[in-house]
Amino acid sequence: MKSDKFFKWVWNLNGLVLFSGLIIAILFVFYQLASVIFKDQDLTKQTTLNLAQDDNKEENWRLGYPHKISGTDFYFIALESEKLFVEKSTVLGMYSEFGGSSYTPTRSKNVLLINSSTNNSVWLFKSIDQLIIDIIPLVDDEFNKSSATRAISYEVINSDTNLDNKLDNTDNRTFALSKVDGSNYTEIITDYSRIVESGLNSDGELFVVFINNDVVYSMLVDLITFEILSKKPLPKVAEL
């Protein structure tokens, strides 16, 4: 009997030791994971990009994901900031979403265009005084990765139309185009409400439907010269 009690005591002791060891191992694993996660977060917070002036340390700059411009050697990379708007007193322009009525805020305030063959790069704008919400390469066939890109379209907010002392998505917009290397930046439409639809037609021209002061317009743009070929309001339904 005494022998049975002794072995039972030893068995319980071994179980307690194993259980304690398991708890310690689990806590150690969690400690290691937490150390890696918080270390990565600390490194992210400490990383700053010296790509634009930020005297007040409000922007926290970072480069976005590089996007290949189809059928070319060019990439575009957005310069992103934590601030989602730009104060009117310090800016001349700002960007808003291209196409549709939905709005997805981003932190882009300039765009870098890079030639992967020559390794030359150029900023689209000379300042950080704009907030770029979306950039659309205009591709002949968006489902074909090798299809040529004819131009790049942008939507821009460059005036405080609602008088709230800042430029953001609530202000009217300007629609602009550039070549794939960022050159020949040209404003096409100014001070409109939003773009409903845009795309290339069978002739390689840009077709745009947009709203301005509650009037819906359609427009054709030559993507070589960036000249407006046709612009007219859509006809109203005849009164019965």
MARTORTI-185326 format. One record per residue (C-alpha): residue number from 1; chain; x, z, y; residue in three letters. Coordinates in nm, 3 decimals. Layout:
BEGIN
rec resi = NUM&chain = A&east = X&up = Z&north = Y&resn = ALA
...
***
This chain:
BEGIN
rec resi = 1&chain = A&east = 0.000&up = 0.000&north = 0.000&resn = MET
rec resi = 2&chain = A&east = 0.279&up = 0.092&north = 0.238&resn = LYS
rec resi = 3&chain = A&east = 0.445&up = -0.241&north = 0.154&resn = SER
rec resi = 4&chain = A&east = 0.124&up = -0.432&north = 0.235&resn = ASP
rec resi = 5&chain = A&east = 0.089&up = -0.253&north = 0.569&resn = LYS
rec resi = 6&chain = A&east = 0.451&up = -0.331&north = 0.654&resn = PHE
rec resi = 7&chain = A&east = 0.415&up = -0.702&north = 0.580&resn = PHE
rec resi = 8&chain = A&east = 0.086&up = -0.710&north = 0.771&resn = LYS
rec resi = 9&chain = A&east = 0.260&up = -0.548&north = 1.070&resn = TRP
rec resi = 10&chain = A&east = 0.544&up = -0.803&north = 1.046&resn = VAL
rec resi = 11&chain = A&east = 0.292&up = -1.091&north = 1.028&resn = TRP
rec resi = 12&chain = A&east = 0.105&up = -0.965&north = 1.336&resn = ASN
rec resi = 13&chain = A&east = 0.435&up = -0.922&north = 1.521&resn = LEU
rec resi = 14&chain = A&east = 0.543&up = -1.277&north = 1.435&resn = ASN
rec resi = 15&chain = A&east = 0.207&up = -1.411&north = 1.553&resn = GLY
rec resi = 16&chain = A&east = 0.240&up = -1.224&north = 1.880&resn = LEU
rec resi = 17&chain = A&east = 0.593&up = -1.358&north = 1.930&resn = VAL
rec resi = 18&chain = A&east = 0.480&up = -1.715&north = 1.855&resn = LEU
rec resi = 19&chain = A&east = 0.182&up = -1.684&north = 2.088&resn = PHE
rec resi = 20&chain = A&east = 0.400&up = -1.543&north = 2.366&resn = SER
rec resi = 21&chain = A&east = 0.651&up = -1.823&north = 2.314&resn = GLY
rec resi = 22&chain = A&east = 0.374&up = -2.084&north = 2.334&resn = LEU
rec resi = 23&chain = A&east = 0.244&up = -1.935&north = 2.661&resn = ILE
rec resi = 24&chain = A&east = 0.596&up = -1.932&north = 2.807&resn = ILE
rec resi = 25&chain = A&east = 0.652&up = -2.295&north = 2.700&resn = ALA
rec resi = 26&chain = A&east = 0.324&up = -2.407&north = 2.859&resn = ILE
rec resi = 27&chain = A&east = 0.405&up = -2.223&north = 3.183&resn = LEU
rec resi = 28&chain = A&east = 0.752&up = -2.382&north = 3.186&resn = PHE
rec resi = 29&chain = A&east = 0.605&up = -2.732&north = 3.145&resn = VAL
rec resi = 30&chain = A&east = 0.358&up = -2.675&north = 3.430&resn = PHE
rec resi = 31&chain = A&east = 0.640&up = -2.538&north = 3.646&resn = TYR
rec resi = 32&chain = A&east = 0.851&up = -2.848&north = 3.584&resn = GLN
rec resi = 33&chain = A&east = 0.559&up = -3.082&north = 3.660&resn = LEU
rec resi = 34&chain = A&east = 0.472&up = -2.894&north = 3.978&resn = ALA
rec resi = 35&chain = A&east = 0.836&up = -2.902&north = 4.088&resn = SER
rec resi = 36&chain = A&east = 0.851&up = -3.282&north = 4.046&resn = VAL
rec resi = 37&chain = A&east = 0.518&up = -3.338&north = 4.225&resn = ILE
rec resi = 38&chain = A&east = 0.598&up = -3.116&north = 4.523&resn = PHE
rec resi = 39&chain = A&east = 0.951&up = -3.253&north = 4.540&resn = LYS
rec resi = 40&chain = A&east = 0.812&up = -3.608&north = 4.562&resn = ASP
rec resi = 41&chain = A&east = 0.569&up = -3.496&north = 4.834&resn = GLN
rec resi = 42&chain = A&east = 0.848&up = -3.332&north = 5.030&resn = ASP
rec resi = 43&chain = A&east = 1.060&up = -3.645&north = 5.005&resn = LEU
rec resi = 44&chain = A&east = 0.767&up = -3.855&north = 5.125&resn = THR
rec resi = 45&chain = A&east = 0.710&up = -3.629&north = 5.423&resn = LYS
rec resi = 46&chain = A&east = 1.078&up = -3.630&north = 5.512&resn = GLN
rec resi = 47&chain = A&east = 1.112&up = -4.008&north = 5.489&resn = THR
rec resi = 48&chain = A&east = 1.082&up = -4.178&north = 5.827&resn = THR
rec resi = 49&chain = A&east = 1.125&up = -4.543&north = 5.915&resn = LEU
rec resi = 50&chain = A&east = 1.318&up = -4.630&north = 6.226&resn = ASN
rec resi = 51&chain = A&east = 1.120&up = -4.949&north = 6.281&resn = LEU
rec resi = 52&chain = A&east = 0.931&up = -4.857&north = 6.597&resn = ALA
rec resi = 53&chain = A&east = 0.949&up = -4.603&north = 6.876&resn = GLN
rec resi = 54&chain = A&east = 0.766&up = -4.278&north = 6.801&resn = ASP
rec resi = 55&chain = A&east = 0.884&up = -4.015&north = 7.048&resn = ASP
rec resi = 56&chain = A&east = 0.598&up = -3.776&north = 6.973&resn = ASN
rec resi = 57&chain = A&east = 0.627&up = -3.814&north = 6.594&resn = LYS
rec resi = 58&chain = A&east = 0.258&up = -3.907&north = 6.568&resn = GLU
rec resi = 59&chain = A&east = 0.284&up = -4.235&north = 6.381&resn = GLU
rec resi = 60&chain = A&east = 0.475&up = -4.155&north = 6.056&resn = ASN
rec resi = 61&chain = A&east = 0.569&up = -4.518&north = 5.994&resn = TRP
rec resi = 62&chain = A&east = 0.586&up = -4.683&north = 5.654&resn = ARG
rec resi = 63&chain = A&east = 0.594&up = -5.038&north = 5.522&resn = LEU
rec resi = 64&chain = A&east = 0.294&up = -5.163&north = 5.328&resn = GLY
rec resi = 65&chain = A&east = 0.288&up = -5.375&north = 5.013&resn = TYR
rec resi = 66&chain = A&east = 0.463&up = -5.716&north = 5.040&resn = PRO
rec resi = 67&chain = A&east = 0.215&up = -6.004&north = 5.003&resn = HIS
rec resi = 68&chain = A&east = 0.335&up = -6.346&north = 4.891&resn = LYS
rec resi = 69&chain = A&east = 0.194&up = -6.629&north = 5.101&resn = ILE
rec resi = 70&chain = A&east = 0.079&up = -6.884&north = 4.842&resn = SER
rec resi = 71&chain = A&east = 0.272&up = -7.209&north = 4.818&resn = GLY
rec resi = 72&chain = A&east = 0.545&up = -7.092&north = 5.059&resn = THR
rec resi = 73&chain = A&east = 0.866&up = -6.888&north = 5.058&resn = ASP
rec resi = 74&chain = A&east = 0.712&up = -6.637&north = 5.298&resn = PHE
rec resi = 75&chain = A&east = 0.592&up = -6.280&north = 5.250&resn = TYR
rec resi = 76&chain = A&east = 0.408&up = -6.062&north = 5.499&resn = PHE
rec resi = 77&chain = A&east = 0.445&up = -5.685&north = 5.512&resn = ILE
rec resi = 78&chain = A&east = 0.235&up = -5.461&north = 5.735&resn = ALA
rec resi = 79&chain = A&east = 0.391&up = -5.182&north = 5.940&resn = LEU
rec resi = 80&chain = A&east = 0.156&up = -4.889&north = 5.885&resn = GLU
rec resi = 81&chain = A&east = 0.090&up = -4.571&north = 6.081&resn = SER
rec resi = 82&chain = A&east = -0.122&up = -4.263&north = 6.017&resn = GLU
rec resi = 83&chain = A&east = -0.310&up = -4.319&north = 6.345&resn = LYS
rec resi = 84&chain = A&east = -0.618&up = -4.535&north = 6.292&resn = LEU
rec resi = 85&chain = A&east = -0.668&up = -4.629&north = 6.657&resn = PHE
rec resi = 86&chain = A&east = -0.464&up = -4.693&north = 6.969&resn = VAL
rec resi = 87&chain = A&east = -0.536&up = -4.528&north = 7.302&resn = GLU
rec resi = 88&chain = A&east = -0.633&up = -4.771&north = 7.575&resn = LYS
rec resi = 89&chain = A&east = -0.378&up = -4.634&north = 7.821&resn = SER
rec resi = 90&chain = A&east = -0.087&up = -4.734&north = 7.597&resn = THR
rec resi = 91&chain = A&east = -0.196&up = -5.064&north = 7.444&resn = VAL
rec resi = 92&chain = A&east = -0.288&up = -5.423&north = 7.509&resn = LEU
rec resi = 93&chain = A&east = -0.441&up = -5.519&north = 7.174&resn = GLY
rec resi = 94&chain = A&east = -0.580&up = -5.408&north = 6.841&resn = MET
rec resi = 95&chain = A&east = -0.699&up = -5.561&north = 6.514&resn = TYR
rec resi = 96&chain = A&east = -1.021&up = -5.547&north = 6.321&resn = SER
rec resi = 97&chain = A&east = -1.156&up = -5.669&north = 5.991&resn = GLU
rec resi = 98&chain = A&east = -1.179&up = -6.037&north = 5.904&resn = PHE
rec resi = 99&chain = A&east = -1.507&up = -6.154&north = 5.752&resn = GLY
rec resi = 100&chain = A&east = -1.830&up = -5.978&north = 5.666&resn = GLY
rec resi = 101&chain = A&east = -1.997&up = -5.676&north = 5.821&resn = SER
rec resi = 102&chain = A&east = -1.815&up = -5.404&north = 5.626&resn = SER
rec resi = 103&chain = A&east = -1.520&up = -5.222&north = 5.780&resn = TYR
rec resi = 104&chain = A&east = -1.219&up = -5.087&north = 5.593&resn = THR
rec resi = 105&chain = A&east = -0.979&up = -4.900&north = 5.824&resn = PRO
rec resi = 106&chain = A&east = -0.608&up = -4.953&north = 5.774&resn = THR
rec resi = 107&chain = A&east = -0.300&up = -4.824&north = 5.947&resn = ARG
rec resi = 108&chain = A&east = -0.124&up = -5.153&north = 6.024&resn = SER
rec resi = 109&chain = A&east = 0.009&up = -5.198&north = 6.378&resn = LYS
rec resi = 110&chain = A&east = 0.235&up = -5.499&north = 6.331&resn = ASN
rec resi = 111&chain = A&east = 0.326&up = -5.750&north = 6.061&resn = VAL
rec resi = 112&chain = A&east = 0.667&up = -5.859&north = 5.941&resn = LEU
rec resi = 113&chain = A&east = 0.697&up = -6.214&north = 5.806&resn = LEU
rec resi = 114&chain = A&east = 0.998&up = -6.271&north = 5.579&resn = ILE
rec resi = 115&chain = A&east = 1.140&up = -6.600&north = 5.449&resn = ASN
rec resi = 116&chain = A&east = 1.261&up = -6.529&north = 5.096&resn = SER
rec resi = 117&chain = A&east = 1.485&up = -6.838&north = 5.096&resn = SER
rec resi = 118&chain = A&east = 1.674&up = -6.777&north = 5.421&resn = THR
rec resi = 119&chain = A&east = 1.623&up = -6.398&north = 5.436&resn = ASN
rec resi = 120&chain = A&east = 1.516&up = -6.439&north = 5.799&resn = ASN
rec resi = 121&chain = A&east = 1.235&up = -6.216&north = 5.923&resn = SER
rec resi = 122&chain = A&east = 1.025&up = -6.190&north = 6.239&resn = VAL
rec resi = 123&chain = A&east = 0.759&up = -5.954&north = 6.370&resn = TRP
rec resi = 124&chain = A&east = 0.430&up = -6.120&north = 6.461&resn = LEU
rec resi = 125&chain = A&east = 0.406&up = -5.908&north = 6.779&resn = PHE
rec resi = 126&chain = A&east = 0.675&up = -5.774&north = 7.010&resn = LYS
rec resi = 127&chain = A&east = 0.514&up = -5.429&north = 7.020&resn = SER
rec resi = 128&chain = A&east = 0.322&up = -5.173&north = 6.815&resn = ILE
rec resi = 129&chain = A&east = 0.028&up = -5.190&north = 7.054&resn = ASP
rec resi = 130&chain = A&east = -0.224&up = -5.326&north = 6.802&resn = GLN
rec resi = 131&chain = A&east = -0.405&up = -5.206&north = 6.492&resn = LEU
rec resi = 132&chain = A&east = -0.428&up = -5.474&north = 6.224&resn = ILE
rec resi = 133&chain = A&east = -0.724&up = -5.430&north = 5.994&resn = ILE
rec resi = 134&chain = A&east = -0.694&up = -5.744&north = 5.786&resn = ASP
rec resi = 135&chain = A&east = -0.486&up = -6.061&north = 5.755&resn = ILE
rec resi = 136&chain = A&east = -0.614&up = -6.367&north = 5.568&resn = ILE
rec resi = 137&chain = A&east = -0.386&up = -6.650&north = 5.450&resn = PRO
rec resi = 138&chain = A&east = -0.597&up = -6.967&north = 5.454&resn = LEU
rec resi = 139&chain = A&east = -0.529&up = -7.127&north = 5.115&resn = VAL
rec resi = 140&chain = A&east = -0.650&up = -7.466&north = 4.987&resn = ASP
rec resi = 141&chain = A&east = -0.744&up = -7.312&north = 4.653&resn = ASP
rec resi = 142&chain = A&east = -0.746&up = -6.931&north = 4.645&resn = GLU
rec resi = 143&chain = A&east = -0.762&up = -6.929&north = 4.264&resn = PHE
rec resi = 144&chain = A&east = -0.442&up = -7.134&north = 4.231&resn = ASN
rec resi = 145&chain = A&east = -0.127&up = -6.927&north = 4.293&resn = LYS
rec resi = 146&chain = A&east = 0.077&up = -7.236&north = 4.380&resn = SER
rec resi = 147&chain = A&east = -0.183&up = -7.378&north = 4.619&resn = SER
rec resi = 148&chain = A&east = -0.057&up = -7.438&north = 4.974&resn = ALA
rec resi = 149&chain = A&east = -0.140&up = -7.200&north = 5.257&resn = THR
rec resi = 150&chain = A&east = -0.245&up = -7.388&north = 5.572&resn = ARG
rec resi = 151&chain = A&east = -0.232&up = -7.100&north = 5.823&resn = ALA
rec resi = 152&chain = A&east = -0.297&up = -6.727&north = 5.863&resn = ILE
rec resi = 153&chain = A&east = -0.605&up = -6.588&north = 6.038&resn = SER
rec resi = 154&chain = A&east = -0.639&up = -6.258&north = 6.223&resn = TYR
rec resi = 155&chain = A&east = -0.909&up = -6.066&north = 6.405&resn = GLU
rec resi = 156&chain = A&east = -0.796&up = -5.882&north = 6.718&resn = VAL
rec resi = 157&chain = A&east = -0.949&up = -5.625&north = 6.949&resn = ILE
rec resi = 158&chain = A&east = -0.777&up = -5.654&north = 7.286&resn = ASN
rec resi = 159&chain = A&east = -1.014&up = -5.489&north = 7.533&resn = SER
rec resi = 160&chain = A&east = -1.207&up = -5.164&north = 7.556&resn = ASP
rec resi = 161&chain = A&east = -1.551&up = -5.325&north = 7.563&resn = THR
rec resi = 162&chain = A&east = -1.743&up = -5.001&north = 7.491&resn = ASN
rec resi = 163&chain = A&east = -1.546&up = -4.805&north = 7.754&resn = LEU
rec resi = 164&chain = A&east = -1.448&up = -4.514&north = 7.529&resn = ASP
rec resi = 165&chain = A&east = -1.082&up = -4.529&north = 7.638&resn = ASN
rec resi = 166&chain = A&east = -0.956&up = -4.649&north = 7.303&resn = LYS
rec resi = 167&chain = A&east = -0.944&up = -4.972&north = 7.109&resn = LEU
rec resi = 168&chain = A&east = -1.105&up = -4.958&north = 6.765&resn = ASP
rec resi = 169&chain = A&east = -1.359&up = -5.130&north = 6.541&resn = ASN
rec resi = 170&chain = A&east = -1.644&up = -5.059&north = 6.781&resn = THR
rec resi = 171&chain = A&east = -1.501&up = -5.297&north = 7.043&resn = ASP
rec resi = 172&chain = A&east = -1.551&up = -5.674&north = 7.055&resn = ASN
rec resi = 173&chain = A&east = -1.293&up = -5.895&north = 6.888&resn = ARG
rec resi = 174&chain = A&east = -1.069&up = -6.197&north = 6.921&resn = THR
rec resi = 175&chain = A&east = -1.014&up = -6.442&north = 6.635&resn = PHE
rec resi = 176&chain = A&east = -0.660&up = -6.587&north = 6.615&resn = ALA
rec resi = 177&chain = A&east = -0.447&up = -6.813&north = 6.396&resn = LEU
rec resi = 178&chain = A&east = -0.075&up = -6.857&north = 6.332&resn = SER
rec resi = 179&chain = A&east = 0.150&up = -7.070&north = 6.117&resn = LYS
rec resi = 180&chain = A&east = 0.268&up = -6.917&north = 5.789&resn = VAL
rec resi = 181&chain = A&east = 0.597&up = -6.813&north = 5.952&resn = ASP
rec resi = 182&chain = A&east = 0.411&up = -6.629&north = 6.230&resn = GLY
rec resi = 183&chain = A&east = 0.478&up = -6.895&north = 6.494&resn = SER
rec resi = 184&chain = A&east = 0.222&up = -7.060&north = 6.724&resn = ASN
rec resi = 185&chain = A&east = 0.000&up = -6.753&north = 6.742&resn = TYR
rec resi = 186&chain = A&east = -0.320&up = -6.883&north = 6.907&resn = THR
rec resi = 187&chain = A&east = -0.641&up = -6.707&north = 7.008&resn = GLU
rec resi = 188&chain = A&east = -0.941&up = -6.917&north = 6.900&resn = ILE
rec resi = 189&chain = A&east = -1.249&up = -6.708&north = 6.990&resn = ILE
rec resi = 190&chain = A&east = -1.260&up = -6.413&north = 7.227&resn = THR
rec resi = 191&chain = A&east = -1.501&up = -6.125&north = 7.289&resn = ASP
rec resi = 192&chain = A&east = -1.738&up = -6.177&north = 6.995&resn = TYR
rec resi = 193&chain = A&east = -1.919&up = -5.925&north = 6.772&resn = SER
rec resi = 194&chain = A&east = -1.810&up = -6.021&north = 6.421&resn = ARG
rec resi = 195&chain = A&east = -1.731&up = -6.304&north = 6.183&resn = ILE
rec resi = 196&chain = A&east = -1.996&up = -6.370&north = 5.920&resn = VAL
rec resi = 197&chain = A&east = -1.805&up = -6.622&north = 5.706&resn = GLU
rec resi = 198&chain = A&east = -1.495&up = -6.839&north = 5.718&resn = SER
rec resi = 199&chain = A&east = -1.326&up = -7.083&north = 5.483&resn = GLY
rec resi = 200&chain = A&east = -1.169&up = -7.425&north = 5.445&resn = LEU
rec resi = 201&chain = A&east = -1.392&up = -7.730&north = 5.408&resn = ASN
rec resi = 202&chain = A&east = -1.316&up = -8.040&north = 5.201&resn = SER
rec resi = 203&chain = A&east = -1.127&up = -8.197&north = 5.495&resn = ASP
rec resi = 204&chain = A&east = -0.890&up = -7.901&north = 5.524&resn = GLY
rec resi = 205&chain = A&east = -1.051&up = -7.774&north = 5.843&resn = GLU
rec resi = 206&chain = A&east = -1.147&up = -7.413&north = 5.902&resn = LEU
rec resi = 207&chain = A&east = -1.522&up = -7.351&north = 5.909&resn = PHE
rec resi = 208&chain = A&east = -1.631&up = -7.026&north = 6.079&resn = VAL
rec resi = 209&chain = A&east = -1.969&up = -6.860&north = 6.135&resn = VAL
rec resi = 210&chain = A&east = -1.964&up = -6.577&north = 6.389&resn = PHE
rec resi = 211&chain = A&east = -2.195&up = -6.366&north = 6.606&resn = ILE
rec resi = 212&chain = A&east = -2.159&up = -6.333&north = 6.981&resn = ASN
rec resi = 213&chain = A&east = -2.414&up = -6.146&north = 7.196&resn = ASN
rec resi = 214&chain = A&east = -2.675&up = -6.167&north = 6.917&resn = ASP
rec resi = 215&chain = A&east = -2.632&up = -6.545&north = 6.894&resn = VAL
rec resi = 216&chain = A&east = -2.495&up = -6.696&north = 6.573&resn = VAL
rec resi = 217&chain = A&east = -2.246&up = -6.982&north = 6.608&resn = TYR
rec resi = 218&chain = A&east = -2.073&up = -7.220&north = 6.369&resn = SER
rec resi = 219&chain = A&east = -1.734&up = -7.371&north = 6.442&resn = MET
rec resi = 220&chain = A&east = -1.474&up = -7.612&north = 6.303&resn = LEU
rec resi = 221&chain = A&east = -1.103&up = -7.564&north = 6.377&resn = VAL
rec resi = 222&chain = A&east = -0.814&up = -7.805&north = 6.316&resn = ASP
rec resi = 223&chain = A&east = -0.547&up = -7.613&north = 6.124&resn = LEU
rec resi = 224&chain = A&east = -0.264&up = -7.839&north = 6.245&resn = ILE
rec resi = 225&chain = A&east = -0.324&up = -7.817&north = 6.619&resn = THR
rec resi = 226&chain = A&east = -0.542&up = -7.500&north = 6.617&resn = PHE
rec resi = 227&chain = A&east = -0.789&up = -7.681&north = 6.841&resn = GLU
rec resi = 228&chain = A&east = -1.165&up = -7.624&north = 6.817&resn = ILE
rec resi = 229&chain = A&east = -1.322&up = -7.947&north = 6.689&resn = LEU
rec resi = 230&chain = A&east = -1.682&up = -7.833&north = 6.717&resn = SER
rec resi = 231&chain = A&east = -1.863&up = -7.517&north = 6.822&resn = LYS
rec resi = 232&chain = A&east = -2.240&up = -7.476&north = 6.854&resn = LYS
rec resi = 233&chain = A&east = -2.514&up = -7.212&north = 6.815&resn = PRO
rec resi = 234&chain = A&east = -2.721&up = -7.231&north = 6.499&resn = LEU
rec resi = 235&chain = A&east = -3.070&up = -7.373&north = 6.560&resn = PRO
rec resi = 236&chain = A&east = -3.355&up = -7.125&north = 6.583&resn = LYS
rec resi = 237&chain = A&east = -3.659&up = -7.147&north = 6.362&resn = VAL
rec resi = 238&chain = A&east = -3.928&up = -7.339&north = 6.550&resn = ALA
rec resi = 239&chain = A&east = -4.216&up = -7.126&north = 6.675&resn = GLU
rec resi = 240&chain = A&east = -4.542&up = -7.187&north = 6.491&resn = LEU
***
